Structure formats: structure tokens, C-alpha cells
Amino acid sequence: MQKVRLGRTELMVTKTAFGALPIQRISKEDAARLVRRAYDAGINYFDTANAYTDSEEKLGMAFEGIRQNVIISTKSGGADKKTVLSHIEDSLRRMRTDYIDLLQFHNPAQMPDPNDPDGPFAAALEMQKKGYVRHIGITNHRIAVAQQAIDSGLFETLQFPFCYLSTGKDLDLAEACKAADMGFIAMKGLSGGLLTNAAACYAFMQQYDNVVPIWGIQREEELDQWLELTEKGVEMTPELQAVIDADRKELAGSFCRSCGYCLPCSADIDIPQSARMYALLRRMPYQQFMTDEWYEKMHRIENCIHCNACVSRCPYGLDTPSLLAEMLKDYDQFYAAHHKEV
């Protein structure tokens, strides 16, 4: 299986990597079996986070006896030294390991201050000196913070949303990381589920020799899909490029990436799902959204109090209330047409 040097960490990780956020949705036994199967198939890089409920614990179960053969990255969203130290200790215990290959600061709104003795960066450095953390990276959804992280020289890796809907500025980040000898870890390679052609997504990533996509995997068939694409060594073709061009035309622009940072909503609106309803209705079996339950969920949009908390939290600068209002109009048209037919 193809491996990529993860920047100056010198870690050699498989280009097909395992995103472990989704395994928090399945049982411990099923998760451990799935992860172990990925390892047996040749995948050696697994990404998780302190915030992913029991994901770390499930990785610990799966890697019992083979820890030295895998590379694990995890994350802390702590805003101070004490919290980050606690997160690292929790991660070590949950994953049944005495070291973390790559500790990442989890989507901070601004760069951690390396000179703050009580800040999060101080915690990472302390644990690195003690040998509990081997490398330090950062994840983000904000281009400005990501660029600052690259320019700072403080981090060995950057994890950022990256797919064939990415803007030119997003693509430039991957090149900037290459120039700075930073590893570039691509999250949301399927754009939160909006992209449905796995071969096109895989082929797009193959064009970047320094990019390591972490594919979120929850089911056996999902793992099989990525393993098959890897075995075939799928590369870009005119047919796959046509798929990409069509999706870019339909989806690029002001669309919700379903990152969830807008939540919680004071009106209990499921913003990540509701804000991309237009695409969901057209790219998935739409009947699943025509239920009374979904009708009620979508109409919570009418309860929006326009506090704009979601706007302030959105890393992509979306006018979320306006977007939601448009999604509700579109949904109601679909709903009326569907129930007229049935």
C-alpha cells in the first residue's frame, strides 16, 4: 500500500488512512473488528480525537498487541494547559498506549500562543519532552488560522477540509504545507457526504503527493470501497473529471460542509443537515426526508430568532439563517409534490 512521508515528522503513513470519528456510532466489538481488518489490509494510519466519545477506546481495543505497528493521531480542543494535559492523559489511557504519534490542536479559533506558560501549547511541549507526545500538529476549518499555523513554523502537520470542491485558496494550503515541509492531512474528502462518487474523490486526492486523506469509515462496505480503489490504483480519467466538473457546477459556492461548529442552536435546529437539504434531496433517496419527523425538524427553521450565533461560529462565513430559509422553501416544494403523488 502506498505510503506518504508526513512532512518533517518523518512518519510514513498510508495514503489510504482511516478516519475514526464514525466508529463512535457502532458497538465496541464491531468497531474493533473493523479497525483490525483495516490494519490487516495494510492501513497503518488512524485519526481520532478526545472529543469523539469512545472512538479512542475502540482504537485501543483494536490495537492490543500491535500498537507499535500503527500510527495514531488524536486531538485536544482544550484552551489551557491544564485541560490539554488532562486530555492527553485520557487519550493515553483510553488507547492503552504510552505515547501519541501526533497530537493535534482541535480547530482552535485562533493560533495557540507558544509563549503562554499556562496555554495549550505549553502542555503539548511538556508532554513531548516527557515522551508521551511525539509530534505536534493542528486542525482547522479557517483558512486564515491555517495559514498562520503554516507561517508560524510551530506545527509539523495541518489537517484541513480538502476535496474536489475546495477553493483555490484551499488548494494553495496543500502546496504551502509542502513548501514548509509540513504534513497535510485531508479531512472531509467526501464533503460531509455530499460527494457520492468515491472513485472521483480518490482520484482527486491521488493528484497531490503530499496529501493524506483520512476517510471516515463506519461500515465494512465503506472499508471495502477504499481498499478496492487503493488496490486498483485509481487515477484521474476524463470520465471521473466529468463527474468532478458536474459536481463543482452544482455544489461549489455557499454550501454547508456539515462541520457542526454552528451548534448548538438555541432554536434546536439541526443546522448541518437542514442547511444542505437542497443537495440531500437530489443526491440521496429523497423519500427518507419526506417523513413527519423530518417535516417537523425542517420547520424548526421558522423558530429561528436570528441571534446569529451560528453565523459567528461558521468557519466558512455562511449567512446561515438566510441559507436555512432557502432550504425550507425548497424542502416544502419537494414535500408537497411527494405527498401529492402518494
KEKE-3310 file (N, C-alpha, C; in steps of 0.2 Angstrom, whole numbers, plus 5000, padded with zeros to 4 digits):
npx = (5004:5003:5013:5015:5026:5024:5027:5039:5038:5043:5036:5029:5015:5001:4993:4980:4970:4963:4949:4943:4931:4918:4917:4912:4899:4895:4896:4907:4914:4911:4917:4931:4933:4932:4942:4953:4953:4955:4968:4974:4973:4982:4982:4990:4988:4978:4966:4959:4950:4950:4937:4929:4919:4919:4928:4942:4944:4940:4949:4960:4956:4956:4970:4977:4992:4998:5002:5014:5015:5006:5001:4995:4985:4978:4967:4966:4954:4956:4958:4967:4982:4981:4969:4972:4983:4975:4967:4977:4982:4970:4968:4979:4976:4964:4967:4976:4990:5007:5011:5008:5007:5005:4999:4986:4980:4964:4954:4956:4950:4959:4976:4986:4995:5012:5020:5014:5014:5004:4996:4988:4998:5010:5007:5007:5021:5027:5023:5028:5042:5042:5040:5028:5021:5024:5024:5018:5003:4990:4973:4960:4947:4947:4954:4962:4968:4974:4983:4991:4996:5004:5014:5019:5028:5028:5021:5020:5011:4996:4979:4965:4950:4947:4944:4937:4929:4935:4941:4952:4961:4960:4967:4979:4984:4988:4999:5007:5010:5018:5029:5033:5037:5028:5016:5001:4985:4970:4954:4936:4935:4924:4916:4907:4898:4891:4897:4897:4903:4915:4926:4930:4933:4944:4953:4955:4962:4974:4981:4989:5004:5008:4997:4987:4973:4960:4949:4932:4926:4914:4907:4908:4907:4911:4924:4929:4927:4936:4948:4947:4948:4961:4968:4966:4973:4967:4966:4965:4953:4946:4932:4930:4934:4924:4913:4918:4918:4904:4899:4906:4900:4887:4888:4898:4903:4892:4889:4884:4896:4894:4901:4897:4901:4893:4884:4879:4861:4850:4837:4835:4838:4843:4856:4867:4862:4850:4854:4859:4850:4845:4854:4854:4842:4843:4853:4853:4842:4827:4815:4817:4817:4805:4796:4785:4793:4805:4799:4794:4807:4813:4804:4807:4816:4808:4807:4819:4828:4836:4848:4861:4871:4876:4881:4892:4900:4903:4915:4916:4910:4896:4880:4870:4856:4849:4852:4846:4833:4830:4833:4822:4811:4813:4813:4799:4793:4797:4791:4777:4775:4779:4769:4758:4759:4759)
npy = (4994:5011:5023:5039:5052:5060:5075:5084:5076:5064:5052:5038:5036:5027:5031:5029:5032:5030:5037:5039:5045:5040:5028:5029:5027:5014:4997:4992:4980:4978:4989:4987:4976:4980:4990:4983:4975:4984:4987:4974:4974:4983:4996:5009:5021:5030:5041:5050:5058:5067:5072:5063:5054:5038:5034:5033:5024:5012:5011:5008:4995:4988:4989:4981:4973:4976:4989:4996:4995:5004:5020:5034:5048:5060:5072:5087:5099:5108:5124:5128:5125:5115:5108:5103:5094:5085:5080:5073:5064:5056:5052:5043:5033:5028:5023:5014:5015:5021:5032:5046:5047:5058:5073:5084:5101:5105:5112:5126:5143:5153:5155:5145:5152:5151:5156:5157:5152:5145:5140:5130:5126:5125:5114:5103:5104:5101:5087:5082:5083:5074:5062:5057:5062:5063:5071:5087:5094:5103:5106:5113:5124:5136:5147:5157:5155:5143:5146:5155:5145:5138:5148:5150:5140:5132:5120:5103:5097:5100:5098:5099:5104:5096:5093:5089:5100:5110:5127:5138:5144:5135:5124:5130:5129:5116:5116:5125:5119:5109:5116:5121:5109:5103:5090:5087:5084:5078:5081:5077:5072:5068:5079:5080:5070:5074:5072:5058:5050:5039:5035:5046:5055:5048:5048:5062:5065:5058:5065:5074:5073:5075:5074:5067:5059:5056:5045:5044:5030:5018:5007:4990:4989:5002:5002:4992:4998:5008:5001:4993:5003:5008:4996:4995:5006:5018:5032:5049:5051:5055:5053:5053:5065:5072:5070:5076:5090:5092:5091:5101:5112:5111:5111:5119:5134:5144:5133:5121:5113:5104:5103:5106:5116:5126:5123:5122:5126:5138:5137:5124:5119:5108:5112:5108:5097:5102:5114:5109:5103:5105:5099:5086:5081:5079:5071:5059:5045:5053:5051:5047:5059:5063:5061:5063:5066:5072:5083:5090:5093:5101:5112:5118:5128:5139:5144:5151:5164:5173:5176:5175:5167:5156:5161:5168:5157:5150:5143:5146:5157:5158:5164:5159:5159:5164:5155:5144:5147:5147:5134:5128:5133:5126:5113:5112:5113:5101:5092:5094:5091:5077:5071:5074:5065:5053)
npz = (5000:4996:5003:5012:5016:5030:5031:5040:5051:5048:5048:5040:5032:5027:5012:5010:5023:5039:5045:5061:5067:5064:5070:5083:5082:5082:5089:5102:5099:5086:5081:5084:5077:5064:5063:5065:5054:5044:5047:5045:5031:5027:5030:5040:5047:5058:5063:5076:5090:5106:5108:5102:5108:5112:5103:5104:5114:5107:5097:5105:5110:5097:5094:5103:5107:5095:5094:5091:5078:5071:5067:5076:5077:5087:5095:5104:5111:5120:5129:5138:5148:5158:5154:5142:5146:5154:5144:5136:5145:5147:5134:5132:5141:5137:5124:5127:5127:5128:5122:5110:5093:5085:5091:5089:5089:5091:5080:5084:5087:5086:5084:5095:5108:5109:5119:5130:5147:5153:5143:5130:5121:5129:5136:5127:5123:5135:5137:5126:5128:5138:5132:5129:5119:5102:5090:5085:5079:5070:5068:5057:5051:5046:5034:5037:5050:5047:5038:5046:5055:5047:5043:5055:5059:5069:5070:5065:5056:5047:5047:5037:5029:5013:4997:4981:4979:4984:4986:4977:4986:4996:4990:4988:5001:5003:4995:5001:5013:5008:5004:5016:5022:5030:5035:5027:5031:5025:5028:5028:5014:5007:5007:5019:5015:5004:4992:4981:4973:4975:4968:4960:4971:4977:4966:4964:4976:4974:4965:4972:4980:4993:5001:5013:5014:5026:5027:5033:5041:5044:5041:5035:5021:5017:5020:5012:5000:4999:5000:4988:4979:4981:4979:4965:4961:4957:4946:4939:4926:4910:4912:4926:4929:4922:4931:4942:4937:4935:4948:4954:4947:4952:4966:4971:4980:4991:5001:5014:5024:5033:5046:5059:5068:5070:5080:5097:5093:5098:5095:5093:5080:5068:5061:5052:5044:5040:5033:5021:5014:5001:4993:4998:4995:4982:4979:4986:4991:4991:4998:5011:5018:5018:5029:5043:5054:5049:5043:5053:5059:5049:5049:5061:5058:5056:5068:5071:5079:5075:5081:5077:5081:5075:5063:5068:5072:5061:5051:5037:5034:5031:5028:5038:5043:5032:5022:5028:5027:5013:5011:5018:5010:4998:5003:5007:4994:4988:4997:4996:4983:4983:4992:4986:4975:4982)
capx = (5000:5007:5014:5017:5030:5020:5031:5045:5038:5046:5031:5027:5008:4997:4989:4973:4970:4956:4946:4939:4926:4912:4916:4909:4892:4894:4897:4915:4916:4911:4922:4937:4934:4933:4948:4958:4953:4959:4976:4976:4973:4988:4982:4993:4987:4972:4965:4954:4950:4947:4930:4924:4916:4923:4932:4949:4944:4939:4955:4964:4954:4959:4977:4980:4997:5001:5002:5020:5014:5002:5002:4989:4984:4972:4966:4963:4952:4957:4960:4973:4987:4978:4964:4976:4986:4970:4965:4982:4981:4964:4969:4984:4973:4959:4970:4980:4997:5011:5013:5004:5011:5003:4994:4984:4976:4957:4951:4956:4948:4965:4983:4989:5001:5018:5024:5009:5016:4998:4992:4988:5004:5014:5005:5010:5028:5029:5021:5033:5048:5042:5040:5021:5018:5030:5024:5013:5000:4984:4967:4956:4942:4948:4960:4967:4971:4978:4989:4995:4999:5010:5019:5022:5034:5027:5017:5023:5006:4990:4973:4961:4945:4950:4941:4937:4925:4939:4943:4959:4964:4961:4972:4986:4986:4992:5006:5011:5012:5023:5035:5036:5039:5023:5012:4995:4980:4964:4948:4930:4936:4918:4912:4902:4893:4888:4900:4895:4907:4921:4932:4932:4936:4950:4957:4957:4967:4980:4985:4993:5008:5009:4991:4985:4966:4958:4942:4928:4924:4909:4904:4913:4907:4915:4931:4930:4927:4943:4953:4947:4951:4968:4971:4966:4977:4963:4969:4960:4951:4941:4925:4930:4935:4917:4909:4920:4916:4897:4898:4908:4895:4881:4888:4903:4900:4890:4886:4886:4900:4892:4906:4894:4903:4887:4879:4871:4857:4845:4830:4835:4838:4848:4858:4871:4858:4845:4857:4861:4844:4844:4859:4852:4836:4844:4859:4851:4835:4824:4810:4819:4817:4798:4793:4783:4799:4809:4795:4795:4814:4814:4800:4810:4819:4803:4808:4825:4827:4841:4853:4867:4877:4878:4885:4899:4904:4904:4922:4916:4907:4890:4874:4866:4849:4846:4853:4841:4826:4830:4832:4815:4806:4814:4810:4792:4790:4798:4787:4771:4775:4779:4763:4753:4760:4757)
capy = (5000:5017:5027:5046:5055:5066:5081:5083:5071:5058:5047:5036:5034:5025:5037:5027:5032:5028:5042:5035:5048:5037:5021:5030:5026:5007:4994:4992:4974:4979:4994:4984:4971:4984:4994:4977:4972:4989:4986:4968:4975:4987:5003:5010:5027:5031:5048:5051:5064:5066:5073:5058:5050:5032:5032:5032:5017:5007:5010:5004:4988:4985:4989:4977:4969:4978:4996:4998:4994:5009:5027:5036:5055:5062:5079:5091:5106:5112:5130:5130:5119:5110:5104:5099:5089:5081:5076:5069:5058:5052:5048:5038:5028:5025:5020:5009:5016:5026:5038:5048:5049:5065:5077:5090:5106:5103:5118:5132:5149:5157:5151:5144:5156:5147:5159:5157:5146:5141:5139:5123:5124:5123:5107:5099:5104:5097:5080:5080:5082:5068:5056:5055:5065:5063:5076:5092:5097:5107:5105:5119:5125:5143:5147:5162:5152:5138:5150:5157:5139:5136:5153:5150:5135:5128:5114:5098:5095:5103:5095:5104:5101:5096:5088:5092:5106:5115:5133:5139:5145:5128:5120:5133:5127:5110:5117:5129:5114:5105:5120:5121:5103:5101:5086:5089:5078:5080:5079:5079:5071:5067:5085:5079:5066:5077:5069:5051:5045:5038:5034:5053:5058:5045:5050:5069:5065:5055:5071:5078:5068:5076:5075:5061:5059:5051:5043:5042:5023:5015:5000:4985:4990:5008:5000:4988:5003:5012:4996:4991:5009:5008:4990:4996:5012:5023:5038:5053:5049:5060:5051:5055:5073:5075:5069:5082:5096:5092:5092:5108:5116:5110:5112:5124:5140:5144:5127:5119:5107:5099:5103:5106:5121:5131:5121:5121:5131:5139:5135:5117:5117:5103:5116:5104:5093:5107:5119:5106:5099:5105:5093:5079:5079:5077:5066:5053:5044:5059:5048:5047:5065:5065:5059:5068:5068:5077:5089:5094:5096:5107:5118:5122:5134:5145:5147:5155:5170:5177:5178:5175:5164:5151:5165:5169:5151:5146:5144:5147:5164:5157:5168:5153:5160:5165:5148:5139:5149:5145:5126:5127:5134:5120:5107:5112:5111:5094:5088:5095:5087:5070:5069:5074:5059:5047)
capz = (5000:4995:5009:5011:5021:5033:5032:5044:5056:5045:5049:5034:5033:5021:5008:5012:5030:5042:5050:5066:5070:5063:5074:5089:5081:5082:5095:5103:5096:5079:5079:5085:5071:5058:5063:5065:5047:5040:5049:5042:5024:5026:5033:5046:5050:5061:5066:5081:5094:5113:5108:5098:5113:5114:5097:5106:5117:5102:5094:5110:5109:5091:5093:5108:5105:5088:5094:5088:5070:5069:5068:5078:5078:5091:5096:5110:5110:5127:5128:5143:5149:5162:5151:5137:5150:5156:5138:5134:5149:5145:5127:5133:5145:5133:5119:5130:5124:5132:5118:5105:5087:5083:5095:5086:5092:5088:5077:5088:5084:5084:5085:5102:5110:5111:5124:5136:5151:5155:5137:5127:5118:5134:5138:5121:5123:5141:5136:5121:5132:5143:5128:5128:5113:5098:5086:5086:5073:5071:5063:5057:5046:5044:5030:5040:5055:5044:5035:5051:5058:5042:5043:5062:5059:5076:5069:5060:5052:5046:5045:5034:5024:5007:4992:4974:4979:4988:4983:4975:4992:5000:4987:4990:5008:5002:4992:5006:5018:5005:5004:5023:5024:5034:5033:5025:5032:5022:5031:5024:5007:5003:5009:5023:5012:4998:4986:4981:4968:4979:4964:4959:4977:4977:4960:4965:4981:4971:4961:4977:4983:5000:5004:5016:5016:5031:5025:5038:5040:5049:5039:5031:5014:5016:5020:5006:4994:4999:4999:4981:4975:4983:4975:4958:4960:4953:4944:4936:4919:4908:4915:4933:4928:4921:4937:4946:4934:4936:4955:4956:4945:4956:4973:4974:4982:4998:5004:5021:5024:5039:5051:5065:5073:5071:5085:5097:5091:5103:5092:5092:5073:5065:5056:5047:5040:5036:5028:5015:5012:4994:4990:5001:4992:4975:4979:4990:4990:4995:5002:5018:5021:5017:5035:5048:5059:5045:5041:5060:5060:5045:5051:5067:5055:5057:5075:5071:5082:5071:5086:5073:5084:5070:5059:5071:5073:5054:5048:5030:5033:5028:5031:5039:5043:5025:5019:5031:5025:5007:5011:5020:5004:4993:5006:5006:4987:4987:5002:4993:4977:4985:4996:4980:4971:4985)
cpx = (5004:5007:5017:5021:5026:5024:5037:5044:5042:5042:5029:5020:5005:4993:4982:4973:4963:4954:4941:4933:4919:4911:4913:4901:4890:4897:4905:4917:4916:4916:4929:4939:4935:4940:4954:4959:4956:4966:4978:4977:4979:4988:4985:4992:4979:4971:4958:4954:4947:4940:4926:4922:4921:4927:4939:4949:4943:4945:4960:4963:4957:4966:4981:4985:5000:5002:5008:5020:5010:5004:4995:4989:4978:4972:4964:4960:4952:4960:4966:4977:4984:4973:4967:4980:4981:4968:4970:4982:4976:4965:4974:4981:4968:4962:4975:4988:5001:5014:5008:5008:5011:4998:4992:4979:4969:4953:4950:4954:4953:4971:4984:4995:5007:5022:5020:5011:5010:4993:4992:4995:5010:5013:5008:5017:5030:5028:5026:5040:5048:5041:5033:5018:5025:5030:5018:5010:4994:4979:4964:4952:4943:4954:4965:4971:4976:4984:4994:4999:5005:5015:5023:5028:5033:5024:5020:5018:5000:4985:4968:4956:4948:4947:4940:4932:4929:4941:4950:4963:4965:4967:4979:4988:4991:4999:5010:5014:5018:5029:5038:5038:5034:5018:5005:4990:4973:4958:4942:4932:4930:4913:4906:4896:4890:4891:4899:4899:4914:4927:4934:4935:4943:4955:4960:4963:4974:4984:4990:4997:5010:5003:4989:4977:4964:4950:4938:4925:4920:4907:4909:4913:4911:4922:4933:4931:4934:4948:4953:4950:4958:4971:4972:4971:4973:4966:4964:4959:4947:4934:4925:4930:4928:4913:4911:4918:4908:4896:4900:4903:4889:4882:4893:4900:4898:4886:4888:4890:4899:4897:4903:4896:4898:4883:4883:4867:4851:4838:4830:4835:4844:4851:4862:4867:4853:4848:4859:4856:4843:4848:4856:4846:4837:4850:4858:4844:4831:4818:4811:4818:4809:4793:4790:4789:4803:4805:4795:4802:4815:4810:4802:4814:4814:4804:4815:4824:4832:4846:4860:4873:4880:4883:4892:4903:4906:4911:4922:4912:4900:4885:4869:4859:4846:4847:4847:4834:4825:4829:4825:4810:4807:4812:4802:4789:4791:4792:4780:4770:4775:4772:4757:4753:4757:4749)
cpy = (5006:5021:5034:5048:5061:5072:5079:5079:5065:5052:5045:5033:5032:5031:5035:5027:5031:5034:5039:5039:5044:5030:5023:5028:5018:5004:4993:4986:4975:4984:4991:4979:4975:4988:4988:4975:4977:4988:4980:4969:4980:4994:5004:5016:5028:5037:5048:5057:5063:5067:5068:5053:5044:5029:5030:5025:5012:5006:5006:4997:4985:4984:4985:4973:4971:4986:4999:4998:4999:5016:5030:5044:5056:5069:5081:5098:5110:5119:5133:5124:5114:5106:5100:5093:5083:5076:5071:5063:5053:5048:5042:5032:5025:5021:5015:5009:5021:5032:5039:5050:5056:5068:5083:5094:5106:5110:5124:5138:5154:5153:5151:5148:5151:5149:5159:5151:5142:5140:5132:5121:5122:5116:5102:5098:5100:5089:5077:5078:5076:5061:5054:5057:5066:5069:5080:5095:5101:5106:5112:5119:5132:5144:5152:5159:5146:5141:5152:5151:5137:5141:5153:5146:5131:5121:5109:5096:5100:5099:5100:5101:5101:5091:5092:5098:5112:5121:5133:5140:5139:5124:5123:5131:5121:5111:5121:5124:5110:5109:5121:5115:5101:5095:5089:5083:5081:5077:5081:5078:5070:5073:5083:5074:5068:5074:5061:5047:5045:5037:5041:5056:5055:5048:5057:5069:5062:5060:5074:5073:5069:5076:5068:5061:5054:5050:5041:5035:5021:5008:4996:4987:4997:5006:4996:4993:5006:5007:4994:4997:5009:5002:4992:5002:5017:5029:5042:5051:5055:5059:5054:5063:5076:5075:5075:5089:5097:5094:5099:5113:5117:5113:5117:5130:5140:5138:5125:5113:5102:5098:5103:5111:5126:5129:5122:5127:5132:5138:5128:5115:5113:5107:5112:5100:5098:5111:5116:5102:5099:5099:5087:5077:5077:5072:5060:5051:5049:5056:5048:5053:5068:5063:5065:5071:5073:5084:5094:5097:5102:5113:5121:5128:5140:5148:5150:5162:5175:5180:5178:5171:5159:5155:5166:5163:5148:5148:5146:5154:5163:5162:5162:5154:5161:5159:5144:5141:5147:5137:5124:5127:5128:5114:5106:5110:5104:5090:5088:5091:5079:5068:5070:5068:5053:5048)
cpz = (5000:5002:5008:5017:5024:5036:5036:5050:5054:5046:5042:5035:5027:5018:5009:5019:5033:5047:5055:5070:5070:5068:5081:5088:5081:5088:5096:5099:5089:5076:5079:5079:5065:5057:5062:5057:5043:5041:5045:5034:5022:5028:5039:5050:5052:5064:5070:5085:5101:5113:5105:5103:5114:5108:5100:5110:5113:5099:5099:5110:5103:5091:5099:5105:5098:5088:5091:5081:5067:5071:5070:5079:5082:5092:5103:5109:5116:5125:5133:5144:5153:5159:5146:5140:5151:5150:5135:5138:5148:5139:5128:5136:5140:5127:5121:5127:5129:5128:5112:5099:5085:5087:5091:5090:5088:5086:5082:5084:5082:5086:5092:5103:5112:5117:5131:5141:5153:5149:5135:5124:5123:5136:5133:5122:5129:5140:5130:5124:5136:5138:5126:5122:5108:5093:5087:5080:5075:5066:5063:5051:5043:5041:5034:5045:5052:5041:5040:5054:5053:5043:5050:5063:5066:5075:5063:5055:5052:5044:5043:5029:5017:5002:4985:4973:4982:4983:4981:4981:4996:4997:4988:4996:5007:5000:4997:5011:5015:5005:5011:5026:5030:5031:5032:5026:5029:5025:5027:5016:5003:5005:5013:5020:5006:4992:4986:4977:4972:4974:4962:4965:4978:4972:4961:4970:4978:4967:4966:4981:4990:5004:5007:5018:5021:5030:5031:5037:5046:5048:5035:5024:5012:5016:5014:5000:4993:4998:4991:4977:4975:4979:4968:4956:4955:4952:4940:4928:4917:4911:4922:4933:4927:4927:4942:4944:4936:4943:4957:4953:4949:4963:4976:4975:4989:5000:5010:5020:5029:5044:5058:5070:5074:5077:5092:5095:5096:5101:5091:5084:5071:5059:5050:5042:5036:5031:5022:5012:5004:4990:4992:4997:4985:4974:4983:4989:4994:4999:5009:5022:5021:5023:5039:5053:5055:5044:5048:5061:5055:5047:5058:5064:5056:5064:5076:5074:5080:5076:5082:5076:5079:5065:5061:5071:5066:5052:5041:5029:5030:5032:5032:5040:5036:5021:5021:5028:5017:5006:5013:5014:4999:4996:5005:4999:4986:4991:4999:4987:4978:4988:4991:4976:4975:4988)
residu = (MET:GLN:LYS:VAL:ARG:LEU:GLY:ARG:THR:GLU:LEU:MET:VAL:THR:LYS:THR:ALA:PHE:GLY:ALA:LEU:PRO:ILE:GLN:ARG:ILE:SER:LYS:GLU:ASP:ALA:ALA:ARG:LEU:VAL:ARG:ARG:ALA:TYR:ASP:ALA:GLY:ILE:ASN:TYR:PHE:ASP:THR:ALA:ASN:ALA:TYR:THR:ASP:SER:GLU:GLU:LYS:LEU:GLY:MET:ALA:PHE:GLU:GLY:ILE:ARG:GLN:ASN:VAL:ILE:ILE:SER:THR:LYS:SER:GLY:GLY:ALA:ASP:LYS:LYS:THR:VAL:LEU:SER:HIS:ILE:GLU:ASP:SER:LEU:ARG:ARG:MET:ARG:THR:ASP:TYR:ILE:ASP:LEU:LEU:GLN:PHE:HIS:ASN:PRO:ALA:GLN:MET:PRO:ASP:PRO:ASN:ASP:PRO:ASP:GLY:PRO:PHE:ALA:ALA:ALA:LEU:GLU:MET:GLN:LYS:LYS:GLY:TYR:VAL:ARG:HIS:ILE:GLY:ILE:THR:ASN:HIS:ARG:ILE:ALA:VAL:ALA:GLN:GLN:ALA:ILE:ASP:SER:GLY:LEU:PHE:GLU:THR:LEU:GLN:PHE:PRO:PHE:CYS:TYR:LEU:SER:THR:GLY:LYS:ASP:LEU:ASP:LEU:ALA:GLU:ALA:CYS:LYS:ALA:ALA:ASP:MET:GLY:PHE:ILE:ALA:MET:LYS:GLY:LEU:SER:GLY:GLY:LEU:LEU:THR:ASN:ALA:ALA:ALA:CYS:TYR:ALA:PHE:MET:GLN:GLN:TYR:ASP:ASN:VAL:VAL:PRO:ILE:TRP:GLY:ILE:GLN:ARG:GLU:GLU:GLU:LEU:ASP:GLN:TRP:LEU:GLU:LEU:THR:GLU:LYS:GLY:VAL:GLU:MET:THR:PRO:GLU:LEU:GLN:ALA:VAL:ILE:ASP:ALA:ASP:ARG:LYS:GLU:LEU:ALA:GLY:SER:PHE:CYS:ARG:SER:CYS:GLY:TYR:CYS:LEU:PRO:CYS:SER:ALA:ASP:ILE:ASP:ILE:PRO:GLN:SER:ALA:ARG:MET:TYR:ALA:LEU:LEU:ARG:ARG:MET:PRO:TYR:GLN:GLN:PHE:MET:THR:ASP:GLU:TRP:TYR:GLU:LYS:MET:HIS:ARG:ILE:GLU:ASN:CYS:ILE:HIS:CYS:ASN:ALA:CYS:VAL:SER:ARG:CYS:PRO:TYR:GLY:LEU:ASP:THR:PRO:SER:LEU:LEU:ALA:GLU:MET:LEU:LYS:ASP:TYR:ASP:GLN:PHE:TYR:ALA:ALA:HIS:HIS:LYS:GLU:VAL)
# end
